[in-house]
């Protein structure tokens, strides 16, 4: 990990304003001791909506010496207090500030970067607002609720020259890196099929529900701000189950199993296949909402992308979020256990890799290094947008239950008005993207 | 790894179950909206379904909801992606009928639709007293883009203060991108140039400088 190599604020200003080559000042020139980080080189970070998953991200983030975490924003009082407690304990003070309004947090000029781990519905709007305030962003996945949001996200980060890392941490997992390397180095021969495990139907059916839960009395705004929790989503009556994490599998808040895991596995497939700048042109759904399902996709050059529910551990029991790459000369498959299976001819090319569970730390490191270098991280906004558009297109095909043809250049479905309308979800006022 | 908890939508009470509603055709959905006895839930789901299947015939019933504080967003949900021009007409007609948050929502929908006919009323709202409405108008004008929108935004840039100035600057960035996409390069660069003043919020100023550099490099002669 390169630390303290450049005065961050001076560098950001130069790079963003002039789009010039980075001015690297080696740390020894600055007279720093090995491992020490000058206060001016610290990345000042804050968090918005840190819950269960966000806690993993937060702990990974604050494990880096160059990060100083200073503030938390959440619509839930108890969550604000929990995060403040963790941070204050780490730094041995009471300095972590708490906010319930993201604009107050984002207005702070001393904050460089923001970790966003809210529910999916907030990911794109908050990321864009953060970019407009000049912040770099690490945002949990899925990064968008629609095809329209995916475009808006990528456009905003390009426009403002901010660094965005999607929470697609498996791109920095040793097992997935080696699988991708086998593709890139031609060991598999010409790639013909990539397989992305989709979220199992028993956990996340491909078609989320349009139901509402029974109305419960709204808690005081200081405890849970329900209006702000809903944010850009259509209004519905309060029920505590949503707020306690039960929002998944409701259409207004969630993209079903395809987005839940596809945002990882489809993303990995497009990365390995060098399709980070496009989407498949054909989507054929198969199955229903109460059993294994699939969407069979095809890129313009004939490469097949199979989005398939193969169960929690995948076909070969390699763990969650499995992917498989198949070429003319062999195949490779891996998942969250970190184990890699492959055709016999590829075994000589396997080697020990870092543990899969370290992917998050490496992914966070990738983001922090890119904040300093102003290079694009592995799961940039543009890369995430492209793989998420694929997932949304597959989701729309599944909703409509028919084959769809997609034009990546025009970003529209061919001759299907109903499908094209599903590219959008109108945001509740005052939110927009 | 443990499997996640089982989802809970199945526990919805009968009055909040949507499966039947989400299969109805446009005529049946419009009938729900017109029926005074329909529940809030039924109307909400009708609007969401009409977003993908509603035609011109659905527009009046959806438009009637725009002034209803509880249902206005659902009305927009149905209208916003409707390609029929009457949907844009209905949203524009609602502008003088709503205020505050509902007006912000209608403006946002016009921006999302890139409704060029909305430029004139949005220009007036940009100069209004309600800052949140003016911010929404700035964003919508940016999304719609074009020379008239650019003129309105550039004019507002010199007058706006505080958060509104930031919103106008963000609208200018969007608008300039639209102009570049349409080949109106000099007009786009003029708009970017207006954003390089030191009193423009830093994120927008840096974005404009970056865009100017990119636009200039794109025309550089090969060496």
Interface residues (C-beta under 8 A of the other chain):
Chain A: X13 X16 X17 X18 X19 X131 X132 X133 X134 X148 X155 X159 X160 X161 X200 X202 X203 X204 X205 X208 X209 X210 X211 X212 X213 X214 X234 X235 X236 X241 X245 X246 X248 X249 X250 X312 X319 X320 X336 X417 X418 X420 X421 X422 X423 X424 X425 X426 X427 X428 X429 X430 X431 X432
Chain B: X1 X3 X4 X5 X6 X7 X8 X9 X10 X11 X12 X13 X16 X17 X18 X19 X21 X22 X41 X44 X45 X48 X51 X52 X53 X70 X72 X73 X74 X76 X77 X79 X80 X81 X82 X83 X101 X102 X104 X105 X108 X109 X111 X112 X132 X136 X139 X166 X170 X173 X177 X202 X203 X204 X206 X207 X209 X210 X211 X213 X214
